[in-house]
Amino acid sequence: MLVGIDASRAVADRPTGTETYSRRLIQGFLSGDSGHRFRLYFRGPPPDGLFRGSELRVLPFPRLWTHLRLSWEMARHPPQVLFVPAHVIPLIHPCPTLVTVHDLGYLLYPEAHPLRQRVYLDLSTRWNAHTATHLLADSDATRTDLVGHYGVPADKITVAYPGIDESLQPVGETAAIRAAKARYGITGDYLLYLGTLQPRKNLVRLVEAFAGFAAKGPPSPVRLVLAGKRGWLDDDLVKVVERERLGDRVLFPGYIADEDKAALLSGALAFVFPSLYEGFGLPVLEAQACGCPVITSITSSLPEVAGDGALLVDPEDTVAIAAAIGRLATDPELCQRLVELGFANARRFSWQSCVETVLGVLDQHFC
């Protein structure tokens, strides 16, 4: 069977979760012997050698690439199945379609998204949900949201858990950790957040909770590192840091290169991820794989993903977040227990398993 894939999101220079998902799935398809042929569609030429073993179609177009240029390609040269792992189904698609829906956070926390983006996400996800032949969801939580909010039949959705990068392992070399910290201007002990800086990640409350923890005067100054690229509606985050007079304790190092992620996670006192809503929550698994104790939310998919290897808190309760930080900063036995449980939990997820699930959906629903 010829499977066409919208691979336009798989070649980002600084990939976030959905872009990593696209790339790893495609690479997994091409590394095995599924019996299918794959045709990949791009806006511009992909890096040489990244997707060996597939047919590449580069379709340059300045605007509305999906609904105009990819639609035109579908009308003229349709594959037998079109898979869209991280975007929207083109308006013209004469073939059956498989699409991944990653989350519905814009519906549950609309205030965390600009109006224009919220409207677009609702329209595009609604289109995907009702147009696709079959849907993939990153978690049971997202599957439940699709059924509840868009009325999608449950048997039209398959959960395919993403995996984690196999290279993410504890870094035991103190020199490597020191070097990574120096590259991002981090000194001393620190709590780490990794992800886009946007309201849905609940970072204003995290800073307020950190201020409450810091006011109690831990034995040595602990810093809060909010690492990731700037997102939308992040002005309140800067204001709360200024209001709490934490300019020297809260660091914004920007995007963290993949090669530094394991070292920074390994060196942190704890990974703090009190997000309001996540369709999957990949950073939680990345922290667990690197032996970092985790604090995360009791909402959406996060308990499903974190398992027993995290302290779960109400993300809207800053006192509870501060208390969790205090526990991990002062209780090494609890930290060690969470590390061990986190290792066991992270082993439940792999890209190979995700690839096999998606290929099984293609075989069951499209062949």
Residue frames as qw, qx, qy, qz and C-alpha x, y, z in Angstrom:
[[0.000, 0.888, 0.460, 0.000, 0.00, 0.00, 0.00],
 [0.387, 0.390, -0.023, 0.835, 1.25, 3.49, -0.85],
 [0.362, -0.766, -0.440, 0.296, 1.00, 5.70, 2.24],
 [0.275, 0.653, 0.010, 0.706, 1.39, 9.43, 1.73],
 [0.523, -0.574, -0.421, 0.469, 2.54, 11.44, 4.76],
 [0.056, 0.940, 0.017, 0.336, 2.40, 15.18, 5.37],
 [0.792, -0.196, -0.214, 0.537, 6.00, 15.47, 6.59],
 [0.205, 0.772, 0.024, 0.601, 6.09, 19.26, 6.57],
 [0.475, -0.807, 0.151, -0.317, 6.29, 19.43, 10.39],
 [0.957, -0.225, 0.014, 0.182, 8.99, 16.76, 10.69],
 [0.705, 0.308, -0.022, 0.639, 11.91, 18.95, 9.61],
 [0.198, -0.960, -0.055, -0.192, 11.71, 21.89, 12.04],
 [0.425, 0.565, -0.490, 0.510, 15.09, 23.27, 13.15],
 [0.089, -0.237, 0.678, -0.691, 13.93, 23.49, 16.77],
 [0.483, -0.276, -0.730, -0.398, 11.27, 20.79, 17.09],
 [0.472, -0.285, 0.452, -0.701, 8.64, 20.75, 19.80],
 [0.533, -0.066, 0.804, -0.256, 6.62, 17.68, 20.79],
 [0.756, 0.488, 0.325, -0.290, 4.38, 17.31, 17.74],
 [0.476, 0.760, -0.410, -0.162, 7.27, 17.87, 15.35],
 [0.156, -0.461, 0.868, -0.094, 9.40, 15.29, 17.15],
 [0.685, 0.170, 0.632, -0.318, 6.43, 12.91, 16.97],
 [0.712, 0.647, -0.023, -0.273, 6.23, 13.33, 13.18],
 [0.289, 0.709, -0.641, -0.051, 9.92, 12.77, 12.63],
 [0.300, -0.336, 0.872, -0.193, 10.25, 9.74, 14.88],
 [0.755, 0.277, 0.500, -0.320, 7.19, 8.00, 13.45],
 [0.665, 0.692, -0.189, -0.206, 8.35, 8.51, 9.88],
 [0.130, 0.632, -0.762, 0.051, 11.84, 7.28, 10.69],
 [0.517, -0.142, 0.794, -0.286, 10.32, 4.26, 12.41],
 [0.799, 0.462, 0.218, -0.318, 8.18, 3.45, 9.37],
 [0.567, 0.729, -0.373, -0.093, 11.22, 3.60, 7.10],
 [0.102, -0.600, 0.780, -0.146, 13.53, 1.54, 9.33],
 [0.590, -0.042, 0.770, -0.239, 11.38, -1.57, 9.30],
 [0.075, 0.025, -0.838, -0.539, 9.82, -3.89, 6.77],
 [0.431, 0.249, 0.494, -0.713, 6.14, -3.00, 6.96],
 [0.403, 0.335, 0.808, 0.268, 5.33, -4.03, 3.41],
 [0.223, 0.895, 0.355, -0.154, 4.11, -0.49, 2.65],
 [0.506, 0.324, 0.137, 0.788, 5.61, 2.20, 0.44],
 [0.219, -0.767, -0.347, 0.493, 5.87, 5.74, 1.78],
 [0.355, 0.572, 0.246, 0.697, 5.65, 9.06, -0.06],
 [0.360, -0.572, -0.361, 0.642, 6.59, 12.12, 2.00],
 [0.219, 0.809, 0.317, 0.444, 5.40, 15.66, 1.24],
 [0.487, -0.421, -0.184, 0.743, 7.48, 18.71, 2.19],
 [0.172, 0.952, 0.163, -0.192, 7.32, 22.47, 1.71],
 [0.201, 0.857, -0.471, -0.064, 11.07, 22.64, 1.17],
 [0.726, 0.315, -0.606, 0.086, 13.90, 20.13, 0.69],
 [0.799, -0.598, 0.029, -0.057, 14.52, 18.03, 3.82],
 [0.255, -0.744, 0.609, 0.105, 18.07, 17.47, 5.13],
 [0.591, 0.422, -0.656, -0.206, 20.04, 14.99, 3.04],
 [0.423, 0.149, -0.880, 0.160, 19.72, 11.40, 4.20],
 [0.337, -0.178, 0.535, -0.754, 17.11, 12.08, 6.90],
 [0.758, 0.169, 0.392, -0.494, 14.39, 9.94, 5.35],
 [0.129, 0.375, -0.834, -0.383, 16.09, 7.25, 3.32],
 [0.104, 0.142, 0.984, 0.024, 13.91, 4.58, 1.77],
 [0.284, 0.661, 0.582, -0.379, 10.97, 6.79, 0.83],
 [0.352, 0.541, 0.444, 0.622, 9.72, 8.79, -2.11],
 [0.207, -0.492, -0.263, 0.804, 10.15, 12.53, -1.44],
 [0.221, 0.702, 0.494, 0.463, 7.86, 15.16, -2.94],
 [0.255, -0.349, -0.194, 0.880, 8.93, 18.77, -2.39],
 [0.121, 0.716, 0.609, 0.321, 6.03, 21.12, -3.06],
 [0.248, -0.128, -0.176, 0.944, 7.12, 24.77, -2.70],
 [0.103, -0.711, -0.539, -0.440, 4.31, 27.23, -2.10],
 [0.138, 0.396, -0.294, 0.859, 4.26, 30.59, -0.26],
 [0.364, -0.120, 0.450, -0.807, 0.96, 30.48, 1.69],
 [0.802, 0.073, 0.233, -0.545, -1.89, 28.09, 2.54],
 [0.141, 0.432, -0.864, -0.218, 0.37, 25.19, 1.59],
 [0.295, 0.066, 0.929, -0.214, -1.88, 22.47, 3.00],
 [0.483, 0.534, 0.568, -0.399, -5.21, 23.50, 1.57],
 [0.501, 0.757, -0.150, -0.392, -3.94, 24.73, -1.79],
 [0.278, 0.620, -0.712, -0.177, -0.66, 23.06, -2.77],
 [0.209, -0.151, 0.955, -0.145, -1.05, 19.74, -0.94],
 [0.616, 0.408, 0.486, -0.467, -4.72, 19.60, -1.99],
 [0.558, 0.662, -0.305, -0.397, -3.67, 20.04, -5.63],
 [0.112, 0.443, -0.888, -0.045, -1.14, 17.22, -5.23],
 [0.423, 0.082, 0.835, -0.343, -3.81, 14.98, -3.69],
 [0.649, 0.542, 0.204, -0.493, -6.18, 15.70, -6.60],
 [0.526, 0.662, -0.464, -0.265, -3.55, 14.91, -9.25],
 [0.555, 0.315, -0.760, 0.121, -1.50, 12.12, -7.65],
 [0.667, -0.531, 0.210, -0.479, -3.32, 10.70, -4.61],
 [0.064, 0.310, -0.934, 0.166, -1.69, 7.95, -2.53],
 [0.480, -0.300, -0.794, -0.220, -3.82, 5.06, -1.32],
 [0.503, -0.721, -0.438, 0.188, -3.86, 6.53, 2.21],
 [0.203, 0.686, -0.190, 0.673, -2.88, 9.97, 3.52],
 [0.644, -0.494, -0.452, 0.370, -1.44, 10.17, 7.06],
 [0.055, 0.781, -0.079, 0.617, -1.29, 13.60, 8.75],
 [0.667, -0.226, -0.579, 0.411, 0.71, 13.24, 11.99],
 [0.362, -0.395, -0.335, 0.775, 0.86, 16.86, 13.16],
 [0.078, 0.135, -0.162, -0.974, -1.39, 19.17, 11.17],
 [0.560, 0.371, 0.370, -0.641, -4.69, 19.29, 9.31],
 [0.573, 0.283, 0.729, 0.243, -6.20, 17.22, 6.49],
 [0.031, -0.147, 0.362, 0.920, -6.15, 19.17, 3.20],
 [0.549, 0.314, 0.205, -0.747, -9.49, 20.25, 1.79],
 [0.788, 0.377, -0.337, -0.351, -9.04, 17.98, -1.23],
 [0.237, -0.406, 0.875, -0.113, -8.25, 14.39, -0.26],
 [0.755, 0.137, -0.363, -0.529, -9.78, 11.74, -2.52],
 [0.588, 0.119, -0.787, 0.142, -8.08, 8.97, -0.55],
 [0.695, -0.615, -0.373, -0.001, -8.83, 7.66, 2.98],
 [0.150, 0.716, -0.352, 0.584, -7.10, 9.61, 5.74],
 [0.731, -0.426, -0.432, 0.312, -5.47, 8.89, 9.10],
 [0.099, 0.739, -0.155, 0.649, -4.72, 11.85, 11.38],
 [0.526, -0.230, -0.611, 0.545, -3.29, 12.34, 14.86],
 [0.258, -0.832, -0.130, -0.475, -5.01, 14.67, 17.31],
 [0.490, 0.226, -0.584, 0.606, -2.54, 15.65, 20.02],
 [0.155, -0.324, -0.651, 0.669, -4.71, 17.62, 22.45],
 [0.077, -0.717, -0.531, -0.445, -7.81, 19.76, 22.96],
 [0.409, -0.334, -0.412, 0.743, -6.36, 22.17, 25.49],
 [0.011, -0.124, -0.178, -0.976, -7.77, 25.20, 23.67],
 [0.478, -0.477, -0.545, -0.498, -11.29, 24.02, 24.56],
 [0.653, -0.515, -0.512, 0.216, -10.66, 23.34, 28.24],
 [0.415, -0.603, -0.112, 0.672, -8.45, 26.40, 28.85],
 [0.450, 0.743, 0.351, 0.348, -9.47, 28.95, 26.20],
 [0.165, -0.983, 0.048, 0.061, -7.93, 31.85, 28.14],
 [0.625, -0.498, 0.447, 0.402, -4.51, 30.32, 27.56],
 [0.525, 0.218, 0.592, 0.571, -4.72, 30.85, 23.80],
 [0.097, 0.280, -0.142, -0.945, -5.09, 33.95, 21.61],
 [0.625, 0.403, 0.379, -0.551, -8.58, 34.21, 20.10],
 [0.572, 0.580, -0.402, -0.418, -7.41, 33.76, 16.52],
 [0.176, 0.353, -0.919, 0.014, -5.42, 30.65, 17.37],
 [0.388, 0.078, 0.788, -0.471, -8.28, 29.23, 19.44],
 [0.679, 0.475, 0.125, -0.546, -10.73, 29.59, 16.56],
 [0.496, 0.543, -0.624, -0.264, -8.28, 28.03, 14.11],
 [0.017, -0.250, 0.949, -0.193, -7.54, 25.08, 16.41],
 [0.540, 0.223, 0.622, -0.522, -11.22, 24.43, 16.98],
 [0.684, 0.546, -0.088, -0.476, -12.08, 24.54, 13.27],
 [0.411, 0.532, -0.727, -0.139, -9.09, 22.45, 12.16],
 [0.141, -0.164, 0.934, -0.285, -9.52, 19.81, 14.89],
 [0.628, 0.316, 0.455, -0.546, -13.26, 19.59, 14.27],
 [0.631, 0.573, -0.352, -0.388, -12.48, 19.13, 10.55],
 [0.206, 0.414, -0.885, 0.043, -9.94, 16.41, 11.33],
 [0.361, -0.047, 0.810, -0.460, -12.24, 14.66, 13.80],
 [0.662, 0.399, 0.439, -0.458, -15.19, 14.35, 11.46],
 [0.586, 0.663, -0.314, -0.343, -13.37, 14.04, 8.12],
 [0.014, 0.514, -0.857, -0.028, -10.68, 11.47, 8.87],
 [0.756, -0.008, -0.596, -0.271, -11.31, 7.81, 8.20],
 [0.796, -0.406, -0.391, 0.222, -9.63, 7.01, 11.51],
 [0.100, -0.899, 0.224, -0.364, -8.00, 9.03, 14.31],
 [0.702, -0.010, -0.519, 0.488, -4.96, 8.53, 16.50],
 [0.361, -0.881, 0.016, -0.306, -4.79, 10.07, 19.98],
 [0.318, 0.563, -0.630, 0.430, -1.69, 10.46, 22.14],
 [0.031, -0.108, 0.806, -0.581, -3.48, 9.33, 25.31],
 [0.127, -0.496, -0.859, 0.004, -6.70, 8.00, 26.74],
 [0.050, -0.599, -0.350, 0.718, -7.34, 11.53, 28.06],
 [0.139, 0.336, -0.379, -0.851, -7.26, 12.98, 24.53],
 [0.164, -0.187, -0.897, -0.367, -9.41, 10.12, 23.25],
 [0.105, -0.575, -0.734, 0.347, -11.99, 10.87, 25.97],
 [0.027, 0.545, 0.061, -0.836, -11.92, 14.57, 25.06],
 [0.137, 0.123, -0.650, -0.737, -12.55, 13.81, 21.39],
 [0.181, -0.390, -0.893, -0.133, -15.53, 11.66, 22.26],
 [0.153, -0.619, -0.592, 0.493, -16.95, 14.14, 24.77],
 [0.008, -0.607, -0.015, 0.794, -16.37, 17.43, 22.97],
 [0.248, 0.376, -0.519, -0.727, -16.69, 16.50, 19.31],
 [0.816, 0.152, 0.291, -0.476, -18.92, 13.44, 19.47],
 [0.415, 0.487, -0.732, -0.235, -16.41, 11.19, 17.72],
 [0.949, -0.160, -0.163, -0.217, -17.32, 7.48, 18.01],
 [0.547, -0.673, 0.498, 0.011, -14.90, 5.82, 20.42],
 [0.849, 0.027, 0.485, 0.209, -14.16, 2.99, 17.98],
 [0.565, 0.794, 0.057, 0.219, -12.93, 5.55, 15.44],
 [0.043, -0.884, 0.399, -0.240, -9.99, 6.46, 17.72],
 [0.916, -0.055, -0.287, 0.275, -6.87, 4.44, 18.57],
 [0.379, -0.894, 0.234, 0.048, -4.49, 5.51, 21.33],
 [0.838, 0.323, -0.166, 0.407, -0.86, 5.41, 20.19],
 [0.502, -0.825, 0.024, 0.260, 1.41, 6.54, 23.01],
 [0.422, 0.822, -0.344, 0.167, 4.48, 8.47, 21.81],
 [0.885, -0.147, -0.236, 0.374, 7.90, 7.28, 22.92],
 [0.291, -0.920, 0.178, 0.195, 10.99, 8.96, 24.29],
 [0.472, 0.747, -0.465, 0.053, 14.42, 9.50, 22.82],
 [0.955, -0.154, -0.208, 0.143, 16.50, 6.40, 23.62],
 [0.555, 0.388, -0.312, 0.666, 19.60, 8.57, 24.10],
 [0.320, -0.683, 0.161, -0.637, 18.06, 10.31, 27.11],
 [0.818, -0.237, -0.479, 0.214, 19.78, 8.66, 30.06],
 [0.495, -0.852, -0.026, 0.166, 21.22, 9.88, 33.36],
 [0.505, 0.690, -0.303, 0.421, 24.44, 11.85, 32.97],
 [0.793, -0.534, -0.192, 0.223, 26.75, 10.83, 35.78],
 [0.617, 0.152, -0.054, 0.770, 29.70, 12.97, 34.78],
 [0.202, -0.805, -0.317, 0.458, 29.72, 16.11, 36.90],
 [0.263, -0.342, 0.339, 0.836, 31.98, 17.82, 34.36],
 [0.063, 0.333, 0.722, 0.602, 29.36, 17.32, 31.61],
 [0.182, -0.785, -0.589, 0.053, 26.63, 18.74, 33.86],
 [0.310, -0.666, -0.054, 0.676, 28.80, 21.72, 34.82],
 [0.227, -0.093, 0.514, 0.822, 29.56, 22.43, 31.16],
 [0.031, -0.552, -0.721, -0.418, 25.90, 22.31, 30.18],
 [0.262, -0.810, -0.433, 0.297, 24.94, 24.59, 33.07],
 [0.327, -0.488, 0.146, 0.796, 27.66, 27.06, 32.11],
 [0.188, 0.208, 0.629, 0.725, 26.39, 27.23, 28.53],
 [0.189, -0.673, -0.579, -0.420, 23.03, 28.48, 29.79],
 [0.014, -0.531, 0.261, -0.806, 24.23, 30.65, 32.67],
 [0.776, -0.501, -0.256, -0.287, 22.95, 28.34, 35.42],
 [0.233, 0.447, -0.691, 0.519, 24.75, 28.27, 38.76],
 [0.309, -0.203, 0.677, -0.637, 24.11, 26.35, 41.96],
 [0.231, 0.259, 0.929, -0.125, 21.10, 24.15, 42.67],
 [0.323, 0.161, -0.237, -0.902, 18.08, 24.54, 40.41],
 [0.565, 0.370, 0.683, -0.277, 14.59, 23.38, 39.59],
 [0.073, -0.194, 0.639, 0.741, 13.99, 22.86, 35.88],
 [0.612, 0.540, 0.441, -0.373, 11.05, 23.39, 33.55],
 [0.198, -0.198, 0.686, 0.672, 11.40, 22.49, 29.86],
 [0.297, 0.581, 0.750, 0.106, 8.82, 23.48, 27.27],
 [0.144, 0.552, 0.306, 0.762, 7.29, 26.39, 25.43],
 [0.100, -0.233, -0.476, 0.842, 6.66, 29.43, 27.65],
 [0.298, -0.315, -0.479, -0.764, 2.90, 29.86, 27.27],
 [0.476, -0.347, 0.291, -0.754, -0.09, 30.25, 29.62],
 [0.900, -0.103, -0.286, -0.314, -1.29, 26.63, 29.34],
 [0.671, 0.190, -0.604, 0.385, 1.95, 25.55, 31.01],
 [0.595, -0.743, -0.298, -0.067, 0.85, 27.38, 34.18],
 [0.647, 0.192, -0.283, 0.681, 4.19, 29.10, 34.69],
 [0.164, -0.638, 0.106, -0.745, 2.79, 32.17, 36.45],
 [0.800, -0.525, -0.005, -0.291, 1.52, 29.95, 39.27],
 [0.901, 0.010, -0.220, 0.374, 4.80, 28.04, 39.23],
 [0.339, 0.462, -0.249, 0.781, 6.74, 31.28, 39.79],
 [0.466, -0.609, 0.087, -0.635, 4.31, 32.28, 42.56],
 [0.939, -0.320, -0.118, -0.037, 4.77, 28.86, 44.18],
 [0.745, 0.218, -0.249, 0.579, 8.54, 29.18, 43.85],
 [0.007, -0.618, 0.200, -0.760, 8.36, 32.57, 45.55],
 [0.741, -0.541, 0.029, -0.397, 6.52, 30.95, 48.46],
 [0.951, -0.083, -0.149, 0.256, 9.17, 28.23, 48.65],
 [0.533, 0.423, -0.215, 0.701, 12.04, 30.72, 48.42],
 [0.273, -0.718, 0.094, -0.633, 10.53, 32.92, 51.15],
 [0.869, -0.483, -0.030, -0.102, 10.97, 30.09, 53.63],
 [0.061, -0.842, 0.534, -0.043, 14.72, 30.36, 53.11],
 [0.988, 0.066, -0.109, 0.082, 16.12, 27.01, 51.93],
 [0.723, -0.531, 0.144, 0.419, 19.64, 26.36, 53.24],
 [0.341, -0.269, 0.436, 0.788, 21.24, 27.41, 49.95],
 [0.418, 0.498, -0.025, -0.759, 19.68, 29.52, 47.19],
 [0.503, 0.227, 0.807, 0.209, 17.80, 27.43, 44.66],
 [0.184, 0.336, -0.294, -0.876, 17.05, 28.82, 41.23],
 [0.650, 0.448, 0.568, -0.235, 14.09, 28.17, 38.96],
 [0.122, -0.303, 0.627, 0.707, 15.11, 27.60, 35.34],
 [0.619, 0.552, 0.414, -0.375, 12.29, 28.13, 32.83],
 [0.229, -0.358, 0.683, 0.594, 13.83, 26.76, 29.66],
 [0.452, 0.477, 0.737, 0.157, 12.19, 26.87, 26.25],
 [0.183, 0.244, 0.351, 0.885, 11.26, 29.19, 23.47],
 [0.209, 0.232, 0.335, -0.889, 8.91, 32.08, 24.12],
 [0.135, 0.443, 0.859, 0.220, 5.29, 31.40, 23.25],
 [0.110, -0.572, -0.354, -0.732, 2.20, 33.56, 23.17],
 [0.507, -0.734, -0.178, -0.416, 0.63, 35.67, 25.96],
 [0.780, -0.139, -0.412, 0.450, 3.77, 35.42, 28.10],
 [0.073, 0.649, -0.156, 0.741, 3.84, 39.02, 29.36],
 [0.679, -0.636, -0.005, -0.367, 2.26, 38.02, 32.68],
 [0.926, -0.129, -0.182, 0.303, 5.14, 35.63, 33.31],
 [0.474, 0.371, -0.188, 0.776, 7.71, 38.42, 33.12],
 [0.280, -0.657, 0.020, -0.699, 5.54, 40.66, 35.29],
 [0.833, -0.519, -0.115, -0.152, 5.17, 38.11, 38.09],
 [0.807, 0.029, -0.215, 0.550, 8.95, 37.55, 38.21],
 [0.191, 0.472, -0.128, 0.851, 9.40, 41.31, 38.61],
 [0.532, -0.626, -0.097, -0.562, 6.59, 41.59, 41.15],
 [0.903, -0.413, -0.116, 0.039, 8.04, 38.80, 43.31],
 [0.070, -0.889, 0.453, -0.010, 11.54, 40.33, 42.98],
 [0.880, -0.153, 0.438, 0.100, 12.95, 37.08, 41.67],
 [0.535, 0.805, -0.219, -0.135, 15.00, 38.48, 38.81],
 [0.086, 0.657, -0.746, 0.065, 18.18, 36.84, 40.13],
 [0.481, -0.158, 0.823, -0.257, 16.49, 33.54, 41.03],
 [0.732, 0.455, 0.478, -0.169, 14.36, 32.81, 37.92],
 [0.209, -0.443, 0.598, 0.634, 16.35, 32.18, 34.75],
 [0.725, 0.578, 0.225, -0.300, 15.16, 32.19, 31.11],
 [0.428, -0.431, 0.626, 0.489, 17.93, 30.44, 29.14],
 [0.506, 0.475, -0.350, -0.629, 15.80, 30.00, 26.00],
 [0.929, 0.201, -0.187, -0.249, 15.62, 26.90, 23.83],
 [0.555, -0.537, 0.634, 0.037, 17.73, 23.97, 25.07],
 [0.464, 0.479, -0.669, -0.327, 19.67, 22.04, 22.45],
 [0.940, -0.093, -0.228, -0.237, 18.94, 18.32, 22.34],
 [0.718, 0.255, -0.521, 0.384, 22.52, 17.47, 23.23],
 [0.054, 0.347, -0.516, 0.781, 22.25, 19.41, 26.52],
 [0.659, -0.392, -0.189, -0.614, 18.85, 18.17, 27.64],
 [0.858, -0.213, -0.461, 0.081, 19.99, 15.02, 29.46],
 [0.490, 0.119, -0.439, 0.744, 22.74, 16.83, 31.35],
 [0.197, -0.333, 0.148, -0.910, 20.45, 19.62, 32.56],
 [0.781, -0.344, -0.266, -0.449, 17.75, 17.16, 33.60],
 [0.813, -0.079, -0.495, 0.295, 20.32, 14.98, 35.39],
 [0.369, 0.162, -0.387, 0.829, 21.68, 17.96, 37.29],
 [0.341, -0.492, -0.104, -0.795, 18.35, 19.39, 38.47],
 [0.231, -0.117, 0.745, -0.614, 16.94, 18.99, 41.96],
 [0.438, 0.405, 0.765, -0.242, 13.57, 18.33, 40.37],
 [0.032, 0.183, 0.597, 0.780, 11.65, 18.73, 37.14],
 [0.209, 0.434, 0.548, -0.684, 8.57, 20.93, 37.68],
 [0.085, -0.102, -0.684, -0.717, 5.78, 20.64, 35.12],
 [0.189, 0.384, 0.715, -0.552, 2.46, 21.83, 36.65],
 [0.094, -0.050, -0.549, -0.829, 0.75, 22.25, 33.28],
 [0.540, 0.133, 0.304, -0.773, -2.98, 22.93, 33.19],
 [0.866, 0.327, 0.255, -0.279, -3.50, 20.51, 30.32],
 [0.033, -0.521, 0.762, 0.383, -1.41, 18.13, 28.22],
 [0.847, 0.249, -0.221, -0.415, -2.43, 15.74, 25.50],
 [0.902, 0.093, -0.385, 0.170, 0.55, 13.60, 26.47],
 [0.464, -0.853, 0.228, -0.072, 3.28, 15.34, 28.49],
 [0.865, 0.344, -0.244, 0.271, 6.47, 14.04, 26.89],
 [0.146, 0.703, -0.462, 0.521, 8.79, 16.21, 29.09],
 [0.718, -0.490, 0.330, -0.367, 7.67, 14.23, 32.15],
 [0.992, 0.064, 0.076, 0.079, 8.95, 11.00, 30.61],
 [0.576, 0.637, -0.279, 0.429, 12.18, 12.67, 29.48],
 [0.237, -0.706, 0.451, -0.492, 12.87, 13.78, 33.05],
 [0.885, -0.292, 0.291, -0.216, 12.11, 10.31, 34.42],
 [0.922, 0.330, -0.073, 0.192, 14.42, 8.69, 31.87],
 [0.404, 0.638, -0.364, 0.545, 17.25, 10.97, 33.07],
 [0.590, -0.245, -0.625, 0.448, 16.73, 10.16, 36.74],
 [0.009, -0.232, 0.176, -0.957, 15.18, 13.49, 37.71],
 [0.041, 0.426, 0.799, -0.422, 12.40, 13.59, 40.34],
 [0.037, -0.353, -0.522, -0.775, 9.18, 14.99, 38.86],
 [0.179, 0.432, 0.553, -0.690, 6.41, 17.28, 40.07],
 [0.089, -0.128, -0.613, -0.775, 3.47, 17.43, 37.69],
 [0.469, -0.075, 0.091, -0.875, -0.29, 17.95, 37.56],
 [0.353, 0.127, 0.890, -0.261, -3.16, 15.70, 38.50],
 [0.545, 0.574, 0.194, -0.580, -5.07, 16.82, 35.39],
 [0.631, 0.597, -0.319, -0.379, -5.53, 15.63, 31.78],
 [0.906, 0.246, -0.345, 0.021, -3.08, 12.97, 30.57],
 [0.117, 0.713, -0.583, 0.372, -0.35, 13.71, 33.11],
 [0.648, -0.362, 0.589, -0.320, -1.27, 11.07, 35.75],
 [0.939, 0.296, 0.131, -0.118, -1.66, 8.57, 32.90],
 [0.630, 0.661, -0.325, 0.246, 1.83, 9.38, 31.61],
 [0.059, -0.702, 0.565, -0.430, 3.69, 9.92, 34.90],
 [0.754, -0.125, -0.644, 0.026, 2.46, 6.75, 36.58],
 [0.693, -0.658, -0.247, 0.158, 3.77, 6.35, 40.12],
 [0.703, -0.011, -0.040, 0.710, 6.99, 8.21, 39.34],
 [0.115, 0.456, 0.056, 0.880, 5.92, 11.76, 40.21],
 [0.012, -0.391, -0.591, 0.706, 4.42, 13.96, 42.89],
 [0.032, 0.537, 0.631, 0.558, 1.00, 14.98, 41.55],
 [0.074, -0.342, -0.386, 0.853, -0.43, 18.38, 42.49],
 [0.269, 0.813, 0.509, -0.087, -3.48, 20.49, 41.73],
 [0.520, 0.254, 0.189, 0.793, -2.02, 22.90, 39.13],
 [0.088, -0.751, -0.228, -0.613, -4.27, 25.73, 40.32],
 [0.668, -0.734, -0.118, 0.020, -3.08, 25.45, 43.94],
 [0.373, 0.746, -0.402, 0.377, 0.16, 27.41, 44.35],
 [0.510, -0.615, 0.497, -0.339, 0.45, 26.34, 47.99],
 [0.955, -0.021, 0.291, -0.049, 0.39, 22.69, 46.94],
 [0.738, 0.597, -0.149, 0.277, 3.02, 23.29, 44.25],
 [0.005, 0.785, -0.462, 0.414, 5.25, 25.11, 46.75],
 [0.741, -0.432, 0.445, -0.256, 4.83, 22.27, 49.26],
 [0.963, 0.227, 0.113, 0.090, 5.83, 19.70, 46.65],
 [0.479, 0.726, -0.315, 0.379, 8.93, 21.71, 45.79],
 [0.326, -0.704, 0.483, -0.407, 9.80, 21.91, 49.49],
 [0.925, -0.193, 0.299, -0.134, 9.42, 18.15, 49.93],
 [0.891, 0.375, -0.007, 0.257, 11.79, 17.31, 47.09],
 [0.258, 0.792, -0.330, 0.444, 14.29, 19.97, 48.16],
 [0.321, -0.610, 0.553, -0.468, 14.56, 18.50, 51.66],
 [0.842, -0.141, 0.453, -0.258, 13.78, 14.78, 51.38],
 [0.167, 0.540, -0.751, -0.341, 16.49, 12.84, 49.50],
 [0.318, 0.029, 0.944, -0.076, 14.82, 9.48, 50.24],
 [0.531, 0.612, 0.442, -0.386, 11.62, 10.63, 48.55],
 [0.330, 0.742, -0.381, -0.441, 13.65, 11.88, 45.59],
 [0.056, -0.362, 0.912, 0.182, 15.40, 8.54, 45.23],
 [0.442, 0.280, 0.824, -0.217, 12.12, 6.65, 45.40],
 [0.509, 0.728, 0.170, -0.426, 10.62, 8.84, 42.67],
 [0.167, 0.650, -0.637, -0.378, 13.73, 8.36, 40.53],
 [0.217, -0.117, 0.967, 0.061, 13.45, 4.56, 40.74],
 [0.461, 0.510, 0.668, -0.285, 9.72, 4.61, 40.03],
 [0.358, 0.777, -0.112, -0.505, 10.32, 7.05, 37.18],
 [0.002, -0.443, 0.825, 0.351, 12.85, 4.75, 35.51],
 [0.300, 0.184, 0.935, -0.039, 10.34, 1.88, 35.62],
 [0.413, 0.683, 0.430, -0.422, 7.55, 4.06, 34.29],
 [0.229, 0.718, -0.361, -0.550, 9.55, 5.52, 31.39],
 [0.165, -0.232, 0.915, 0.287, 10.31, 2.01, 30.14],
 [0.481, 0.449, 0.710, -0.248, 6.61, 1.59, 29.32],
 [0.441, 0.837, 0.125, -0.300, 6.93, 3.99, 26.39],
 [0.488, -0.286, 0.568, 0.598, 8.95, 3.57, 23.20],
 [0.367, 0.521, -0.283, -0.717, 8.86, 4.86, 19.65],
 [0.125, 0.130, -0.936, -0.302, 9.03, 1.30, 18.38],
 [0.129, 0.394, 0.862, -0.293, 5.79, 0.49, 20.19],
 [0.290, 0.620, 0.170, -0.709, 4.19, 3.66, 18.80],
 [0.248, 0.409, -0.638, -0.603, 5.28, 2.78, 15.26],
 [0.040, -0.075, -0.992, -0.097, 3.89, -0.75, 15.61],
 [0.223, 0.512, 0.658, -0.505, 0.55, 0.60, 16.86],
 [0.335, 0.617, -0.094, -0.706, 0.20, 3.01, 13.95],
 [0.208, 0.283, -0.821, -0.450, 1.19, 0.37, 11.39],
 [0.095, 0.239, 0.952, -0.163, -1.39, -1.92, 12.97],
 [0.325, 0.603, 0.367, -0.629, -4.04, 0.76, 12.43],
 [0.307, 0.518, -0.478, -0.640, -3.01, 1.09, 8.78],
 [0.114, 0.097, -0.965, -0.214, -3.24, -2.67, 8.30],
 [0.121, 0.357, 0.866, -0.330, -6.55, -3.03, 10.14],
 [0.251, 0.690, 0.414, -0.538, -8.48, -0.03, 8.87],
 [0.279, 0.739, -0.240, -0.565, -7.01, 0.76, 5.43],
 [0.058, -0.320, 0.873, 0.364, -5.78, -2.43, 3.76]]
